């Protein structure tokens, strides 16, 4: 069994926090573990909990559209969340829940060794880039940590709630596309 599969199985049977009592499915992630670009959301919502896959609802459809704009899809990247089980009523994950999942996310990053990490929203940016991350001011900027280029985008759910943020997100996506061209073996397609 590969280290990746062993980690997945360990995560799928996790009971380290109270979210194990209310979840339907653990949402480990989707895509290729060999990806050079890793997208990390905050935690599964209702659709994700039901299907066991990240970003499958309306926000997931928008994320797929965002990826398509820069020549990516789920087969070329990996998508996961900071927290692998759904917080009730889609509330922000508690510190105890983030602590319980931190080892899984850390190990996913270690095994993947991505060149770029894209945090989707403030929660994952605060977890990975810096604790006091200000999504409204620092989205689209690159930060280097541990040899990995990291940036944050507005969470697709936030874009659904406030479509006025879409033009600046499009600019952030263009910066991401350029960084992928600079660092990664897989080159995204040009804009139409």
Backbone as numpy.savetxt, mean C-alpha at the origin, in Angstrom:
# Nx Ny Nz CAx CAy CAz Cx Cy Cz
8.97 -25.06 1.16 8.13 -23.88 1.16 9.02 -22.63 1.16
8.67 -21.64 0.33 9.45 -20.41 0.25 9.25 -19.58 1.52
10.19 -18.67 1.76 10.06 -17.78 2.92 8.81 -16.91 2.79
8.50 -16.51 1.55 7.31 -15.70 1.31 6.04 -16.46 1.68
5.95 -17.70 1.23 4.77 -18.52 1.52 4.67 -18.82 3.01
5.81 -19.05 3.66 5.80 -19.28 5.11 5.29 -18.05 5.85
5.74 -16.87 5.42 5.27 -15.63 6.03 3.77 -15.46 5.79
3.31 -15.73 4.58 1.88 -15.60 4.26 1.05 -16.52 5.15
1.48 -17.76 5.30 0.73 -18.71 6.13 0.71 -18.29 7.59
1.84 -17.79 8.07 1.91 -17.31 9.46 0.95 -16.14 9.65
0.94 -15.22 8.71 0.06 -14.06 8.79 -1.41 -14.47 8.73
-1.74 -15.43 7.86 -3.13 -15.85 7.69 -3.72 -16.46 8.96
-2.87 -16.99 9.82 -3.37 -17.60 11.06 -3.11 -16.73 12.29
-2.74 -15.48 12.07 -2.38 -14.58 13.17 -3.58 -14.31 14.09
-3.29 -14.29 15.39 -4.29 -13.95 16.41 -3.69 -12.94 17.40
-2.74 -12.12 16.92 -1.97 -11.25 17.81 -2.74 -10.03 18.34
-3.88 -9.70 17.75 -4.65 -8.57 18.26 -6.14 -8.86 18.12
-6.95 -7.97 18.63 -8.40 -8.17 18.67 -9.05 -8.19 17.29
-8.38 -7.67 16.27 -8.98 -7.70 14.92 -9.18 -9.13 14.42
-8.43 -10.08 14.97 -8.60 -11.49 14.58 -10.01 -11.99 14.92
-10.65 -11.38 15.92 -11.98 -11.81 16.35 -13.08 -11.33 15.41
-12.84 -10.23 14.70 -13.90 -9.62 13.89 -13.67 -9.75 12.38
-12.53 -10.23 11.97 -12.23 -10.30 10.54 -12.97 -11.47 9.88
-13.17 -11.34 8.58 -13.61 -12.46 7.75 -12.38 -13.11 7.13
-11.50 -12.28 6.58 -10.26 -12.76 5.95 -9.08 -11.88 6.36
-7.91 -12.49 6.46 -6.67 -11.74 6.54 -6.37 -11.29 5.11
-5.94 -10.06 4.95 -5.62 -9.52 3.63 -4.11 -9.34 3.56
-3.42 -10.37 3.08 -1.96 -10.38 3.07 -1.40 -9.47 1.99
-1.98 -9.51 0.80 -1.51 -8.68 -0.30 -1.75 -9.37 -1.63
-1.46 -8.64 -2.71 -1.67 -9.16 -4.06 -0.62 -8.58 -4.99
-0.27 -9.34 -6.00 0.72 -8.90 -6.98 1.88 -9.88 -7.02
3.01 -9.40 -7.49 4.20 -10.24 -7.56 5.17 -9.90 -6.44
5.57 -10.88 -5.64 6.54 -10.61 -4.57 7.91 -10.16 -5.08
8.16 -10.31 -6.38 9.42 -9.86 -6.96 9.34 -8.42 -7.45
8.23 -7.75 -7.21 8.01 -6.39 -7.71 9.04 -5.42 -7.17
9.35 -4.43 -7.99 10.27 -3.37 -7.58 9.53 -2.20 -6.95
8.20 -2.19 -7.11 7.37 -1.12 -6.56 6.31 -1.75 -5.65
6.26 -1.25 -4.42 5.34 -1.76 -3.40 4.40 -0.63 -2.98
3.10 -0.88 -3.08 2.08 0.05 -2.63 1.53 -0.45 -1.29
1.43 0.47 -0.31 0.98 0.09 1.02 -0.14 1.02 1.47
-1.32 0.44 1.69 -2.45 1.18 2.23 -2.46 1.07 3.75
-3.57 1.49 4.36 -3.61 1.48 5.82 -4.20 0.19 6.37
-5.33 -0.24 5.85 -5.97 -1.45 6.33 -7.14 -1.82 5.43
-7.55 -3.07 5.46 -8.66 -3.50 4.60 -9.99 -2.86 4.99
-10.83 -2.62 3.98 -12.21 -2.19 4.22 -13.13 -3.41 4.13
-14.42 -3.15 4.06 -15.41 -4.24 4.05 -15.25 -5.16 2.85
-15.09 -4.59 1.65 -14.93 -5.42 0.44 -13.66 -6.26 0.51
-12.59 -5.64 1.00 -11.31 -6.33 1.09 -11.38 -7.46 2.12
-12.04 -7.21 3.23 -12.22 -8.22 4.26 -13.04 -9.39 3.70
-14.06 -9.10 2.93 -14.91 -10.15 2.36 -14.16 -10.99 1.33
-13.32 -10.34 0.51 -12.65 -11.04 -0.60 -11.22 -11.48 -0.28
-10.63 -10.94 0.79 -9.27 -11.31 1.14 -8.21 -10.72 0.24
-8.54 -9.61 -0.43 -7.61 -8.96 -1.36 -7.66 -7.45 -1.13
-6.51 -6.77 -1.17 -6.53 -5.32 -0.94 -7.08 -4.54 -2.12
-7.72 -3.44 -1.82 -8.19 -2.48 -2.82 -9.04 -3.13 -3.90
-10.21 -3.67 -3.50 -11.12 -4.29 -4.46 -12.45 -3.54 -4.59
-12.72 -2.58 -3.73 -13.96 -1.81 -3.81 -13.80 -0.61 -4.74
-14.57 0.45 -4.48 -14.50 1.66 -5.32 -13.11 2.28 -5.28
-12.49 2.30 -4.10 -11.14 2.84 -3.99 -10.15 1.99 -4.78
-10.37 0.68 -4.79 -9.52 -0.21 -5.57 -9.64 0.01 -7.06
-10.85 0.27 -7.53 -11.07 0.57 -8.95 -10.33 1.86 -9.32
-10.42 2.86 -8.44 -9.70 4.11 -8.69 -8.19 3.86 -8.68
-7.70 3.05 -7.74 -6.27 2.73 -7.71 -5.86 2.05 -9.02
-6.66 1.12 -9.50 -6.34 0.47 -10.78 -6.25 1.50 -11.91
-7.17 2.47 -11.92 -7.14 3.53 -12.94 -5.87 4.38 -12.79
-5.49 4.68 -11.56 -4.29 5.47 -11.30 -3.04 4.72 -11.80
-2.99 3.42 -11.52 -1.87 2.61 -11.98 -1.81 2.58 -13.50
-2.97 2.42 -14.14 -3.02 2.36 -15.60 -2.49 3.65 -16.23
-2.71 4.78 -15.56 -2.23 6.07 -16.09 -0.71 6.09 -16.25
-0.02 5.30 -15.44 1.45 5.30 -15.52 1.99 3.94 -15.97
1.13 3.17 -16.62 1.60 1.94 -17.25 1.83 0.78 -16.31
1.16 0.78 -15.16 1.31 -0.32 -14.21 -0.02 -1.04 -14.04
0.05 -2.26 -13.56 -1.14 -2.98 -13.11 -0.71 -3.90 -11.98
-1.68 -4.59 -11.42 -1.43 -5.41 -10.23 -0.46 -6.57 -10.49
-0.23 -6.94 -11.72 0.70 -8.03 -12.01 2.15 -7.55 -11.97
2.39 -6.23 -12.03 3.75 -5.70 -12.09 4.23 -5.12 -10.77
3.31 -4.99 -9.81 3.63 -4.39 -8.52 3.15 -5.32 -7.41
3.30 -4.88 -6.17 2.70 -5.60 -5.05 1.92 -4.57 -4.24
0.73 -4.97 -3.77 -0.14 -4.10 -2.97 -0.45 -4.81 -1.67
-0.24 -4.11 -0.56 -0.58 -4.64 0.75 -1.05 -3.49 1.63
-1.24 -3.77 2.90 -1.65 -2.75 3.87 -0.76 -2.83 5.10
-0.71 -1.73 5.85 0.03 -1.73 7.12 -0.58 -2.73 8.08
-1.91 -2.76 8.14 -2.65 -3.67 9.00 -3.36 -4.67 8.10
-3.27 -5.95 8.42 -3.75 -7.01 7.53 -5.21 -7.42 7.77
-5.82 -6.94 8.84 -7.22 -7.25 9.14 -8.02 -5.95 9.23
-9.30 -6.04 8.92 -10.14 -4.84 8.87 -10.45 -4.28 10.26
-10.11 -3.00 10.49 -10.60 -2.34 11.70 -12.11 -2.11 11.58
-12.88 -2.35 12.63 -14.33 -2.17 12.56 -14.72 -0.76 12.09
-15.78 -0.69 11.28 -16.27 0.58 10.73 -15.18 1.39 10.00
-14.16 0.71 9.51 -13.06 1.36 8.78 -12.38 2.47 9.57
-12.40 2.36 10.91 -11.70 3.34 11.73 -10.19 3.21 11.50
-9.43 4.22 11.89 -7.97 4.14 11.81 -7.50 2.98 12.69
-6.48 2.25 12.24 -5.94 1.18 13.08 -5.38 1.74 14.39
-5.60 1.00 15.47 -5.05 1.38 16.77 -3.55 1.05 16.80
-2.82 1.70 17.69 -1.39 1.42 17.81 -1.12 -0.05 18.10
-1.95 -0.67 18.94 -1.75 -2.10 19.26 -1.92 -2.96 18.01
-2.84 -2.57 17.14 -3.06 -3.32 15.89 -1.90 -3.11 14.92
-1.42 -1.87 14.83 -0.26 -1.60 13.96 0.97 -2.35 14.48
1.13 -2.35 15.81 2.26 -3.07 16.42 2.19 -4.57 16.11
0.98 -5.14 16.17 0.81 -6.57 15.92 1.15 -6.94 14.48
0.91 -6.02 13.55 1.16 -6.30 12.12 2.52 -5.83 11.63
3.18 -5.00 12.40 4.43 -4.37 11.93 5.45 -5.41 11.46
5.57 -6.51 12.17 6.54 -7.53 11.80 6.24 -8.17 10.45
4.97 -8.35 10.14 4.60 -8.91 8.83 4.99 -7.96 7.70
4.65 -6.68 7.88 4.98 -5.70 6.85 6.49 -5.56 6.70
7.19 -5.50 7.82 8.65 -5.38 7.78 9.26 -6.57 7.03
8.76 -7.75 7.29 9.29 -8.95 6.63 8.92 -8.97 5.14
7.72 -8.50 4.80 7.36 -8.41 3.38 8.36 -7.51 2.65
8.68 -6.36 3.26 9.62 -5.42 2.65 11.01 -6.06 2.55
11.45 -6.74 3.60 12.77 -7.39 3.58 12.86 -8.44 2.47
11.82 -9.25 2.32 11.85 -10.30 1.31 11.73 -9.74 -0.11
10.93 -8.71 -0.28 10.74 -8.12 -1.60 11.93 -7.28 -2.04
12.49 -6.51 -1.11 13.55 -5.55 -1.43 13.13 -4.61 -2.57
11.98 -3.92 -2.41 11.53 -3.02 -3.47 12.46 -1.82 -3.61
12.46 -1.22 -4.77 13.23 0.00 -4.98 12.41 1.23 -4.60
11.07 1.09 -4.71 10.17 2.20 -4.43 9.00 1.69 -3.59
8.65 2.44 -2.54 7.45 2.18 -1.75 6.54 3.39 -1.88
5.28 3.12 -2.23 4.28 4.17 -2.33 3.26 3.96 -1.20
3.22 4.91 -0.28 2.25 4.85 0.81 0.95 5.50 0.34
-0.13 4.76 0.50 -1.44 5.28 0.10 -2.12 5.83 1.34
-1.99 7.14 1.52 -2.62 7.81 2.65 -1.70 8.09 3.82
-2.22 8.88 4.73 -1.46 9.36 5.89 -1.04 8.25 6.83
-1.91 7.27 7.07 -1.62 6.23 8.07 -0.36 5.45 7.70
-0.29 4.96 6.47 0.90 4.19 6.08 2.12 5.10 5.94
1.93 6.35 5.52 3.06 7.28 5.43 3.64 7.55 6.82
2.77 7.71 7.82 3.24 7.93 9.19 3.94 6.68 9.73
3.51 5.53 9.30 4.11 4.26 9.73 5.50 4.07 9.10
5.64 4.44 7.83 6.86 4.10 7.09 7.81 5.27 6.83
7.29 6.45 6.58 8.16 7.57 6.21 8.58 8.35 7.45
7.61 8.89 8.17 7.90 9.59 9.43 6.60 9.78 10.19
6.70 9.73 11.51 5.52 9.73 12.38 4.61 10.93 12.18
5.19 12.10 11.94 4.38 13.32 11.82 4.12 13.69 10.36
4.03 12.69 9.50 3.82 12.94 8.07 2.53 13.73 7.84
2.63 14.78 7.04 1.49 15.64 6.70 1.12 15.38 5.24
0.10 14.56 5.01 -0.25 14.15 3.66 -0.61 15.35 2.78
-1.27 16.36 3.35 -1.69 17.50 2.53 -0.49 18.34 2.07
0.62 18.28 2.79 1.80 19.07 2.45 2.90 18.25 1.80
2.99 16.96 2.13 4.16 16.18 1.71 3.86 15.09 0.68
2.61 15.00 0.22 2.29 14.00 -0.81 3.15 14.29 -2.05
3.53 13.24 -2.74 4.29 13.40 -3.98 5.78 13.65 -3.82
6.24 13.86 -2.58 7.67 14.07 -2.35 8.34 12.73 -2.08
9.58 12.59 -2.53 10.32 11.35 -2.27 11.20 11.52 -1.04
11.26 10.45 -0.25 12.08 10.36 0.95 12.89 9.07 0.81
14.16 9.12 1.12 14.99 7.91 1.05 15.14 7.36 2.45
14.78 6.07 2.61 14.94 5.40 3.91 15.45 4.00 3.67
16.57 3.68 4.27 17.12 2.34 4.14 17.40 1.93 2.70
17.76 2.89 1.88 18.07 2.60 0.48 16.83 2.46 -0.41
15.65 2.75 0.14 14.41 2.66 -0.62 13.84 4.06 -0.79
13.42 4.38 -2.00 12.73 5.64 -2.26 11.27 5.48 -1.84
10.78 6.38 -1.00 9.40 6.31 -0.52 8.68 7.61 -0.82
7.42 7.47 -1.18 6.56 8.63 -1.38 5.15 8.28 -0.92
4.34 9.29 -0.70 2.94 9.07 -0.34 2.04 9.75 -1.35
0.94 9.08 -1.64 -0.14 9.65 -2.45 -1.37 9.77 -1.55
-2.29 10.63 -1.95 -3.57 10.61 -1.27 -4.18 9.23 -1.43
-4.81 8.73 -0.38 -5.49 7.44 -0.44 -6.61 7.54 -1.47
-6.80 6.50 -2.31 -7.89 6.56 -3.29 -9.26 6.87 -2.67
-9.53 6.39 -1.46 -10.81 6.70 -0.80 -10.93 8.20 -0.52
-9.81 8.85 -0.19 -9.82 10.30 0.02 -10.11 11.04 -1.29
-9.61 10.51 -2.39 -9.87 11.12 -3.69 -11.33 10.96 -4.09
-11.94 9.86 -3.69 -13.37 9.68 -3.96 -14.20 10.67 -3.14
-13.76 10.94 -1.92 -14.47 11.90 -1.06 -14.24 13.34 -1.52
-13.05 13.63 -2.04 -12.69 14.99 -2.45 -11.99 14.96 -3.81
-12.76 14.89 -4.90 -12.17 14.81 -6.25 -11.30 16.01 -6.63
-11.39 17.11 -5.87 -10.54 18.28 -6.18 -9.05 17.95 -6.01
-8.73 16.87 -5.28 -7.33 16.48 -5.09 -6.78 15.67 -6.26
-7.63 15.30 -7.20 -7.19 14.45 -8.30 -6.11 15.09 -9.19
-6.21 16.39 -9.56 -5.15 16.97 -10.41 -3.76 16.92 -9.77
-3.66 17.21 -8.46 -2.34 17.14 -7.83 -1.88 15.69 -7.70
-2.81 14.76 -7.55 -2.44 13.35 -7.52 -1.92 12.90 -8.87
-2.51 13.42 -9.94 -2.01 13.11 -11.29 -0.57 13.57 -11.44
-0.24 14.75 -10.91 1.14 15.25 -10.95 2.05 14.34 -10.12
1.57 13.90 -8.96 2.35 12.97 -8.13 2.61 11.66 -8.88
1.61 11.19 -9.60 1.77 9.95 -10.38 2.81 10.12 -11.47
2.86 11.29 -12.09 3.89 11.53 -13.12 5.29 11.50 -12.49
5.41 12.06 -11.27 6.71 12.00 -10.57 7.07 10.55 -10.25
6.07 9.77 -9.84 6.31 8.36 -9.56 6.75 7.63 -10.82
6.08 7.89 -11.93 6.44 7.24 -13.19 7.90 7.56 -13.56
8.31 8.81 -13.36 9.68 9.20 -13.67 10.67 8.46 -12.76
10.34 8.34 -11.47 11.22 7.65 -10.53 11.32 6.17 -10.90
10.23 5.57 -11.33 10.26 4.16 -11.77 11.19 4.03 -12.98
11.10 4.98 -13.91 11.99 4.95 -15.08 13.47 5.02 -14.66
13.75 5.83 -13.65 15.13 6.01 -13.19 15.67 4.77 -12.50
14.84 4.12 -11.69 15.34 3.10 -10.77 15.01 1.66 -11.11
13.97 1.43 -11.88 13.45 0.08 -12.01 13.72 -0.51 -13.38
13.76 -1.84 -13.41 13.95 -2.56 -14.65 12.71 -2.47 -15.53
11.52 -2.49 -14.89 10.26 -2.39 -15.63 9.97 -0.93 -15.91
9.89 -0.56 -17.18 9.62 0.82 -17.54 8.15 0.97 -17.90
7.43 1.87 -17.22 6.02 2.07 -17.55 5.85 2.70 -18.91
4.66 2.54 -19.46 4.37 3.12 -20.77 4.23 4.63 -20.65
4.29 5.31 -21.79 4.12 6.76 -21.82 2.66 7.11 -21.61
2.41 8.35 -21.23 1.03 8.84 -21.14 0.44 8.92 -22.52
-0.84 8.69 -22.62 -1.53 8.79 -23.91 -1.68 10.25 -24.29
